[in-house]
């Protein structure tokens, strides 16, 4: 069984910007998709402000949830109507509809619920804050008071890799514990009020993967590079 890792995932640019006024100062869909792909099924640890910024996405999550529920029911109603036109005996029709109902209920059970306090789907979330109250309306969120407590909770109750996802102060506090780094480097000099809080020591990290992403299609997306690195000797 492989050792579970403590990792860092972030995007920055040529002037070390990672945020501005609590938000990302760029829109990079493939970086968001990469974040989702890497962190899904794992645990993320974030600071209070980053957690609060995620609450802005709750309405979109509700709409996505309701759309999936609606589509699932529309599929079932369509399948049921089709079966009813095939002239099956009453007993066979009942059996066939029952199978479709089972598929419907299974699909509904796999749709991620939207809680009053929003969290990213298919991930456990640990929030590090000295002042934030405990979250009681979402079982996927745990509030802790320190980085050390976050690691203890993750080891006891978390799933998969622990990904530190910001903000800047939390990156800085977690830095000594980091074993793996997923970095997106944008080829621009957009300024912001939050900066990348540390330097990568040249001999400390080993490159595992690099993927250069180029955008020349007029979409407005800046060129960027995905890096994956691990810390030597850990």
N, C-alpha and C positions, 0 to 999 in steps of 0.2 A: 504493500500500500504506500503510495507516494506521500511525502510530507506536505501538509497544507502550507501554503505560502501567505506572507503578508506583502501586499503589492500597492503600488501607486499608479493611478491613471489620471492623466491631465493633458490639456492642450495649452500651448504657449506659442509665442512668436519670436521674431528676431530681437525685440526689445524686452523680452521676459514678461509680457502682459499675460495675465490669466483671467482677468475680469474687470468689469467697470460697472459701478453702481449696482453691484449684486448680480450682474448678468454677464453672459459671454458676449464680448464685443464683436462677434462674427456669427454667421450662420453657416455651418458646415455639415450638411446632411450625412455624408459618409463617415464623418467622425462620430456623429451621434449614433449611427448604426453600428460602428465599431465598439463604442462604449456599451451599447445594449448587448451586442454579441459576446463581449468579453465578460461582462459582469453578471449576465443572466445566470441564475442557478447558484449564485454566490452571495456573499455578504458585502455590503458597502458601509463604510464609516464616514460620516460627514459632520461638519460643524452646524451649529444652530442656524446661522444665516443661510447656509446652503440648503438646509432642510426647509427653512421658510420660503426660499425661492421656488422650491418644488411645489409648494401649495398653489402657485399660480397655474399649474397644469391640471389641477383637479377637475375643472369643468370639461376640459378636453378628454380626460380619462372617463368621465361620466358619459360623455357623448359616444366615445368608442365602445364602452361597455353596453350601452343601450342599443347601439347599432348592431353589435354582435348578437345580442339577445333577439332582436327583431329579425335579423337574417336567419337565425337558427329556427325560429318559429315559422317564418315564411317557407323555409325549406321543408319543414315537416308538413305544413298544410298543403304544399304542392305535391309532395310524395303521397300523402294520404288521398288527395283528390285523384291522382293518377291511378292509384290502386283501386279506387272505387269504380273506375270506368272499365276495368278489365274483366268483369263478370265472374269474379271468384265466388266460391261458396261463402256463406256467412262465417263459417268456422275458420276457413283459410284466410279470409280477409281480416278477421280479428287477429290471427297470428301474425300476419304480415305487418299490420298497423302497429302491433305491439313491438315488433322488432324495430320499426322506425321510431317509435316513441322511446325505446331504449337508447338508440343512437342520439336522439334529440336531447334526452336528459344527460347523457354522457357529455355531449358538446357543451351544454349549459353549465355543467359542473366544472368544466375546464376554463370557463371565462373568469378572468381575475376579478374579484369583487373590488368595488371602490369604497373605501372607508372614509369617514368624516375627516380624518387626518390622512392626507395622501402620502403614499409611498410608491416607489417604482415597482411595477409588477415583477413577479418571479425572482425577487431578491429580498433578503433580510436587510434591515437598515438599523445601524447603530448610530445614534446622535450623541456627540460629545458636547456637553454644555454644563456649566456650573450653575446656571439659573433656570433652564427650561424645565417645566413640570413634566412628570411622567405622562406618557401617552397611553390612555386606557381604551381608546376606541379603535385601535389598529394593532392586531397581534404581531404584525411584521416589523414593528418599530420598538426599539429599546433605547431608553435615554440613560446615559452614564455620565459620570463627572470627570473622568480623566482618560487619557490614552491607555494607561495600564489597565484600568477597569474595562475598557473597550476590548482589549486583547483577551482578558480573562473571560468575558462574556462570549466573545466569538469562539474561543476554544471550547467552551462548555456547551454553547447553544447555537452557534452560527453554522452556516453551511458553506462548504467549499473554501475558496480563497477569500481572504479579507482584502478588499480594495478601498484604499483611502481615496476619496473623490473630492476633497476640498472642504473649506477654503484654505487660504494661504497659511494661516497659523496652524491649522491641523496638519497640512503637509509638512510643515517645519517640525512639529512635535513628533510626527510619525517617522520622520526621515531616518533616525538611527535604527528603526526596526525593519526598514524596507529591504525586501529580498528580490523583488521583481518590479520593473518599471515599464509601463506602457505610455509612451510619449507621442503626442502629435505636435509637430513643429510647423507652424504656418510661415510661409515666405512673405511676411508683411511686417510693417512697423507700426501697427495700430496701437495707440497709447491707451492706458486704462489706469484705474486707481488701485488695482491689485496686481502685484508682481510675483513671479516665480521666486520662491524664498530660499533657494539653495543653488549651489553649483555642482555640476557633475564632475567628480574627480576623475581625471583621465585614466588612471590605472586601477580604479576601484570597480568599474563596471565593464561587463562583457556584452558585446552586441550579439543578440540572438537572431534578430530579423530587422530588415529595413525595406519599406515599400514606398517608393516615390509616387505621389499622386499629382497628376497635372490636369489643370482645367483650362482649356483654351477654346471653350465652346460658347463664350459670351454669356455664360450663366452668372457671372460675377463672383464665382467661387475662386478663392486664391489657391495657388499651388501649395502643396503641403506634403510632409513626409511622416509616415508612421514608423516609429521605432519600438522595438521590444528589447529590453536589456535585463540582465540579472547581475546581482552583486557577487563578486568573486569571493569564494571562501565561505559561503553560507549555504 
